[in-house]
């Protein structure tokens, strides 16, 4: 199964967000052991780095990035994605870009918490706790 993982799911694990940690860590682990083919958008990487640099030194942040790229495949943004997202029926441009990336890699799901924002997405968005039962 191929899934696109939202930035916040990654940050739940990296920042130890207690309220969301268990479900997000399960998705993280499924990708790590290759039971699920996990992808993150290139758009997510600078956001993750920005947040992590507030708490960690550059060496630790680079190490985290290296580990993330071992667990997840990074989906490059294409110029077509940038234009297509602008014409999608999404309130948030960044969400539209995530949907474009998910569609291009033929993901089965986008894993995120704010699934309501993806009602018009071609790829269904599900919260992390709903992934395991779908395997």
C-alpha positions in Angstrom: 0.0 0.0 0.0 1.3 3.4 -1.0 0.4 6.5 1.2 1.4 10.1 1.4 2.1 11.2 4.9 1.2 14.8 6.0 3.8 17.0 7.7 2.0 17.0 11.0 2.1 13.2 11.3 5.9 13.3 11.0 6.0 16.2 13.5 3.8 14.3 16.0 6.5 11.7 16.2 9.6 13.9 16.0 8.1 16.4 18.6 6.6 13.7 20.8 3.1 15.2 20.6 1.4 13.1 23.3 -2.1 13.5 22.1 -1.3 12.1 18.6 1.9 10.2 19.2 0.5 6.6 19.4 -1.4 6.7 16.1 1.3 8.7 14.2 4.1 6.5 15.5 2.2 3.4 14.3 2.1 4.8 10.7 5.8 5.8 11.0 6.7 2.3 12.1 4.7 0.7 9.3 6.6 2.8 6.8 9.9 2.0 8.5 9.4 -1.7 8.3 8.2 -1.4 4.7 4.7 -2.8 5.5 3.5 0.4 3.9 5.2 2.4 1.2 5.4 5.9 2.8 6.0 9.1 0.9 6.3 12.7 2.1 6.0 15.7 -0.2 9.1 17.8 -0.8 6.9 20.6 0.5 7.0 18.9 3.9 10.7 18.9 4.3 11.4 22.6 4.8 8.5 22.8 7.2 9.9 19.9 9.2 13.4 21.4 9.2 12.0 24.8 10.2 10.2 23.4 13.3 13.1 21.1 14.3 15.7 23.9 14.1 13.8 25.7 16.9 14.6 22.9 19.3 17.8 21.1 17.9 21.2 22.0 16.6 22.0 21.7 12.9 23.8 18.4 13.2 20.8 16.7 14.9 18.4 18.2 12.3 20.6 16.9 9.4 20.6 13.5 11.1 16.8 13.5 11.4 16.5 14.5 7.7 18.8 11.7 6.7 16.8 9.2 8.7 13.5 10.4 7.3 14.8 9.9 3.8 15.6 6.3 4.7 12.1 5.7 6.0 10.1 7.8 3.5 10.4 8.5 -0.2 10.3 12.2 -1.0 7.9 13.2 -3.7 9.4 16.1 -5.7 7.2 19.0 -6.6 6.7 19.5 -10.3 5.8 22.7 -12.1 2.6 21.0 -13.2 1.7 20.3 -9.6 2.1 24.0 -8.7 -0.3 25.1 -11.5 -2.8 22.2 -11.1 -3.1 23.0 -7.3 -4.0 26.6 -8.1 -7.1 25.4 -9.9 -8.2 22.8 -7.4 -11.2 23.4 -5.2 -9.2 23.6 -1.9 -9.2 26.4 0.6 -5.5 25.9 1.3 -3.0 25.8 -1.5 -0.6 23.6 0.5 -3.3 21.0 0.9 -4.0 21.1 -2.8 -0.3 20.5 -3.5 -0.4 17.5 -1.1 -3.4 16.2 -3.1 -1.6 16.7 -6.4 1.5 14.8 -5.2 -0.6 12.0 -3.8 -2.5 11.6 -7.1 0.8 11.7 -9.1 2.4 8.8 -7.1 -0.9 6.9 -7.2 -1.2 6.8 -3.4 -4.1 5.0 -1.9 -4.5 7.4 1.0 -3.2 10.7 2.4 -2.5 10.2 6.1 -3.5 13.3 8.1 -5.7 14.6 10.8 -7.6 17.4 9.1 -9.3 15.1 6.7 -12.3 17.4 6.2 -10.1 19.8 4.2 -9.7 17.0 1.6 -13.3 16.4 0.8 -12.6 17.3 -2.9 -9.3 15.3 -3.1 -9.1 12.5 -5.7 -7.1 10.6 -3.1 -9.0 10.0 0.2 -7.5 11.4 3.3 -7.7 9.3 6.5 -6.5 9.9 10.0 -3.5 7.8 11.1 -5.6 5.5 13.4 -7.6 4.3 10.3 -4.6 3.0 8.4 -3.9 -0.2 10.3 -7.4 -1.7 9.8 -7.0 -1.1 6.0 -3.9 -3.3 5.7 
